[in-house]
Amino acid sequence: MSVKTVLIADNLPEFLNARKEFLELAGYKVVTAANPRDARLVLEKGVVQLAIIDIRLEYDEDVSDDSGITLAIEESHHYIPKILL
């Protein structure tokens, strides 16, 4: 069975590092992104089988920040399953 690749997109480095380590120990290859632009680039390449995306991907303190949701619904990568946190 081939190794599955997961994207984790979150603007908090400590969250990214902890989740990356956890998923790698479970046998996944993990790609991280700290902002919507970097996450979009990864998704557009089509190299991931799952994306875990923070809803407030740009500004955690801004309750109106829906950058993660916007990223998740973009047409260019609609075939990739996503989990929003």
MDTraj code that builds the backbone (N, CA, C; nanometers):
import mdtraj as md
import numpy as np

residues = "MET SER VAL LYS THR VAL LEU ILE ALA ASP ASN LEU PRO GLU PHE LEU ASN ALA ARG LYS GLU PHE LEU GLU LEU ALA GLY TYR LYS VAL VAL THR ALA ALA ASN PRO ARG ASP ALA ARG LEU VAL LEU GLU LYS GLY VAL VAL GLN LEU ALA ILE ILE ASP ILE ARG LEU GLU TYR ASP GLU ASP VAL SER ASP ASP SER GLY ILE THR LEU ALA ILE GLU GLU SER HIS HIS TYR ILE PRO LYS ILE LEU LEU".split()
xyz = np.array([
    [0.0848, -0.1179, 0.0000],
    [0.0000, 0.0000, 0.0000],
    [0.0893, 0.1242, 0.0000],
    [0.0562, 0.2211, -0.0823],
    [0.1369, 0.3425, -0.0920],
    [0.1083, 0.4366, 0.0247],
    [0.2059, 0.5179, 0.0563],
    [0.1918, 0.6149, 0.1645],
    [0.1001, 0.7277, 0.1181],
    [0.0027, 0.7612, 0.1985],
    [-0.0910, 0.8707, 0.1686],
    [-0.0321, 1.0020, 0.2181],
    [-0.0592, 1.1084, 0.1431],
    [-0.0090, 1.2409, 0.1789],
    [-0.1233, 1.3283, 0.2281],
    [-0.0994, 1.3947, 0.3402],
    [-0.1985, 1.4811, 0.4041],
    [-0.1433, 1.6229, 0.4105],
    [-0.2280, 1.7184, 0.3772],
    [-0.1940, 1.8600, 0.3964],
    [-0.2561, 1.9067, 0.5267],
    [-0.1765, 1.9734, 0.6101],
    [-0.2290, 2.0418, 0.7276],
    [-0.2032, 2.1906, 0.7063],
    [-0.3103, 2.2697, 0.7093],
    [-0.2981, 2.4143, 0.6896],
    [-0.3478, 2.4863, 0.8145],
    [-0.2577, 2.5545, 0.8809],
    [-0.2912, 2.6300, 1.0018],
    [-0.1862, 2.7374, 1.0209],
    [-0.2264, 2.8523, 1.0717],
    [-0.1317, 2.9623, 1.0898],
    [-0.0559, 2.9563, 1.2224],
    [-0.0808, 2.8559, 1.3031],
    [-0.0098, 2.8404, 1.4303],
    [0.0984, 2.7328, 1.4171],
    [0.2254, 2.7716, 1.4201],
    [0.3345, 2.6752, 1.4013],
    [0.3315, 2.5590, 1.5003],
    [0.2974, 2.5850, 1.6256],
    [0.2955, 2.4770, 1.7245],
    [0.1876, 2.3737, 1.6925],
    [0.0745, 2.4172, 1.6382],
    [-0.0307, 2.3251, 1.5962],
    [0.0182, 2.2413, 1.4784],
    [0.0769, 2.3081, 1.3804],
    [0.1277, 2.2367, 1.2628],
    [0.2298, 2.1303, 1.3012],
    [0.3254, 2.1672, 1.3823],
    [0.4318, 2.0738, 1.4199],
    [0.3793, 1.9548, 1.4977],
    [0.2901, 1.9783, 1.5922],
    [0.2354, 1.8693, 1.6733],
    [0.1532, 1.7728, 1.5882],
    [0.0678, 1.8254, 1.5017],
    [-0.0159, 1.7397, 1.4174],
    [0.0661, 1.6672, 1.3122],
    [0.1674, 1.7356, 1.2591],
    [0.2557, 1.6729, 1.1605],
    [0.3245, 1.5517, 1.2220],
    [0.3796, 1.5695, 1.3391],
    [0.4492, 1.4607, 1.4076],
    [0.3538, 1.3438, 1.4337],
    [0.2353, 1.3735, 1.4811],
    [0.1347, 1.2705, 1.5106],
    [0.1011, 1.1899, 1.3853],
    [0.0748, 1.2587, 1.2747],
    [0.0370, 1.1899, 1.1509],
    [0.1541, 1.1131, 1.0893],
    [0.2739, 1.1667, 1.1009],
    [0.3908, 1.0948, 1.0490],
    [0.4140, 0.9660, 1.1272],
    [0.3940, 0.9702, 1.2573],
    [0.4062, 0.8491, 1.3387],
    [0.3016, 0.7446, 1.2991],
    [0.1888, 0.7913, 1.2466],
    [0.0835, 0.7008, 1.2016],
    [0.1092, 0.6497, 1.0595],
    [0.2175, 0.6956, 0.9961],
    [0.2560, 0.6447, 0.8656],
    [0.2218, 0.7311, 0.7462],
    [0.1733, 0.8524, 0.7699],
    [0.1389, 0.9430, 0.6602],
    [0.2560, 1.0333, 0.6252],
    [0.2607, 1.0738, 0.4998],
    [0.3503, 1.1818, 0.4593],
    [0.2713, 1.3105, 0.4812],
    [0.3333, 1.4113, 0.5397],
    [0.2614, 1.5339, 0.5755],
    [0.3269, 1.6550, 0.5103],
    [0.2423, 1.7380, 0.4497],
    [0.2845, 1.8655, 0.3948],
    [0.2127, 1.9724, 0.4763],
    [0.2848, 2.0762, 0.5176],
    [0.2226, 2.1817, 0.5972],
    [0.2168, 2.3123, 0.5196],
    [0.1200, 2.3947, 0.5582],
    [0.1067, 2.5288, 0.5012],
    [0.0601, 2.6215, 0.6123],
    [0.1216, 2.7395, 0.6212],
    [0.0911, 2.8340, 0.7281],
    [-0.0004, 2.9474, 0.6843],
    [-0.0450, 2.9438, 0.5589],
    [-0.1327, 3.0502, 0.5096],
    [-0.2110, 2.9983, 0.3885],
    [-0.3165, 3.0678, 0.3495],
    [-0.3983, 3.0220, 0.2374],
    [-0.3213, 3.0106, 0.1049],
    [-0.2308, 3.1027, 0.0811],
    [-0.1545, 3.1011, -0.0448],
    [-0.0735, 2.9726, -0.0575],
    [0.0005, 2.9373, 0.0473],
    [0.0822, 2.8160, 0.0432],
    [-0.0051, 2.6905, 0.0347],
    [-0.1151, 2.6897, 0.1082],
    [-0.2058, 2.5754, 0.1038],
    [-0.2650, 2.5585, -0.0361],
    [-0.3032, 2.6684, -0.0976],
    [-0.3593, 2.6656, -0.2333],
    [-0.2591, 2.6055, -0.3330],
    [-0.1338, 2.6441, -0.3203],
    [-0.0307, 2.5901, -0.4098],
    [-0.0189, 2.4386, -0.3966],
    [-0.0231, 2.3896, -0.2741],
    [-0.0157, 2.2451, -0.2512],
    [-0.1382, 2.1759, -0.3086],
    [-0.2563, 2.2294, -0.2812],
    [-0.3795, 2.1684, -0.3310],
    [-0.3851, 2.1669, -0.4832],
    [-0.3389, 2.2716, -0.5460],
    [-0.3433, 2.2789, -0.6924],
    [-0.2498, 2.1790, -0.7589],
    [-0.1466, 2.1363, -0.6880],
    [-0.0561, 2.0346, -0.7418],
    [-0.1223, 1.8969, -0.7426],
    [-0.2244, 1.8772, -0.6583],
    [-0.2952, 1.7496, -0.6538],
    [-0.2147, 1.6361, -0.5939],
    [-0.1224, 1.6684, -0.5049],
    [-0.0350, 1.5652, -0.4470],
    [-0.0833, 1.5117, -0.3135],
    [-0.1945, 1.5637, -0.2620],
    [-0.2444, 1.5183, -0.1323],
    [-0.3751, 1.4418, -0.1486],
    [-0.3967, 1.3479, -0.0570],
    [-0.5198, 1.2700, -0.0577],
    [-0.6214, 1.3224, 0.0440],
    [-0.5763, 1.4103, 0.1344],
    [-0.6634, 1.4690, 0.2357],
    [-0.6046, 1.6024, 0.2783],
    [-0.6912, 1.7002, 0.3031],
    [-0.6468, 1.8303, 0.3534],
    [-0.7185, 1.8595, 0.4849],
    [-0.6428, 1.8939, 0.5859],
    [-0.6965, 1.9364, 0.7151],
    [-0.6698, 2.0860, 0.7237],
    [-0.7780, 2.1654, 0.7267],
    [-0.7652, 2.3103, 0.7114],
    [-0.8299, 2.3835, 0.8285],
    [-0.7565, 2.4770, 0.8848],
    [-0.8088, 2.5649, 0.9884],
    [-0.9101, 2.6613, 0.9255],
    [-1.0255, 2.6765, 0.9868],
    [-1.1269, 2.7674, 0.9329],
    [-1.0741, 2.9104, 0.9295],
    [-1.0099, 2.9534, 1.0378],
    [-0.9496, 3.0876, 1.0448],
    [-0.8018, 3.0755, 1.0106],
    [-0.7759, 3.0558, 0.8854],
    [-0.6399, 3.0269, 0.8405],
    [-0.5483, 3.1487, 0.8407],
    [-0.6052, 3.2675, 0.8410],
    [-0.5211, 3.3877, 0.8423],
    [-0.5170, 3.4560, 0.9791],
    [-0.6330, 3.4801, 1.0377],
    [-0.6410, 3.5599, 1.1609],
    [-0.7274, 3.4893, 1.2653],
    [-0.6635, 3.4195, 1.3584],
    [-0.7372, 3.3448, 1.4606],
    [-0.8298, 3.4312, 1.5445],
    [-0.7905, 3.5536, 1.5704],
    [-0.8695, 3.6416, 1.6575],
    [-0.9885, 3.7059, 1.5863],
    [-0.9925, 3.6978, 1.4561],
    [-1.0991, 3.7608, 1.3771],
    [-1.2097, 3.6592, 1.3495],
    [-1.3229, 3.6730, 1.4200],
    [-1.4319, 3.5765, 1.4040],
    [-1.4929, 3.5779, 1.2640],
    [-1.4657, 3.6810, 1.1874],
    [-1.5179, 3.6862, 1.0511],
    [-1.4205, 3.6260, 0.9488],
    [-1.3042, 3.5805, 0.9950],
    [-1.2076, 3.5194, 0.9037],
    [-1.2585, 3.3828, 0.8605],
    [-1.2906, 3.3694, 0.7346],
    [-1.3348, 3.2412, 0.6809],
    [-1.2421, 3.1949, 0.5677],
    [-1.1161, 3.2326, 0.5790],
    [-1.0204, 3.2019, 0.4724],
    [-1.0033, 3.0520, 0.4504],
    [-1.0140, 2.9732, 0.5558],
    [-1.0042, 2.8281, 0.5415],
    [-1.1243, 2.7702, 0.4686],
    [-1.2418, 2.8222, 0.4988],
    [-1.3634, 2.7769, 0.4298],
    [-1.3559, 2.8143, 0.2822],
    [-1.3146, 2.9363, 0.2552],
    [-1.3005, 2.9813, 0.1167],
    [-1.2049, 2.8905, 0.0408],
    [-1.0931, 2.8587, 0.1015],
    [-0.9957, 2.7696, 0.0397],
    [-1.0564, 2.6317, 0.0125],
    [-1.1316, 2.5813, 0.1073],
    [-1.1877, 2.4461, 0.0952],
    [-1.2895, 2.4320, -0.0174],
    [-1.3591, 2.5394, -0.0506],
    [-1.4644, 2.5269, -0.1517],
    [-1.4209, 2.5699, -0.2918],
    [-1.2959, 2.6070, -0.3081],
    [-1.2484, 2.6471, -0.4405],
    [-1.2575, 2.5305, -0.5387],
    [-1.2996, 2.5597, -0.6589],
    [-1.3224, 2.4582, -0.7614],
    [-1.1960, 2.3859, -0.8071],
    [-1.0820, 2.4501, -0.8021],
    [-0.9615, 2.3907, -0.8590],
    [-0.9191, 2.2616, -0.7900],
    [-0.9685, 2.2373, -0.6725],
    [-0.9286, 2.1162, -0.5991],
    [-1.0475, 2.0547, -0.5258],
    [-1.1626, 2.0560, -0.5890],
    [-1.2847, 2.0059, -0.5254],
    [-1.2828, 1.8557, -0.5016],
    [-1.1997, 1.7814, -0.5694],
    [-1.1951, 1.6357, -0.5572],
    [-1.1142, 1.5877, -0.4371],
    [-1.0444, 1.6767, -0.3686],
    [-0.9646, 1.6396, -0.2520],
    [-1.0516, 1.6500, -0.1276],
    [-1.0669, 1.5402, -0.0520],
    [-1.1454, 1.5478, 0.0727],
    [-1.0801, 1.6447, 0.1709],
    [-1.1640, 1.7137, 0.2477],
    [-1.1139, 1.8150, 0.3417],
    [-1.1835, 1.8009, 0.4761],
    [-1.1067, 1.8284, 0.5802],
    [-1.1595, 1.8388, 0.7163],
    [-1.1321, 1.9810, 0.7605],
    [-1.2354, 2.0505, 0.8063],
    [-1.2189, 2.1876, 0.8545],
    [-1.2198, 2.1875, 1.0075],
    [-1.1242, 2.2585, 1.0651],
    [-1.1139, 2.2676, 1.2110],
    [-1.1463, 2.4066, 1.2567],
])
top = md.Topology()
chain = top.add_chain()
for i, resn in enumerate(residues, 1):
    res = top.add_residue(resn, chain, resSeq=i)
    for name in ("N", "CA", "C"):
        top.add_atom(name, md.element.get_by_symbol(name[0]), res)
traj = md.Trajectory(xyz[None], top)
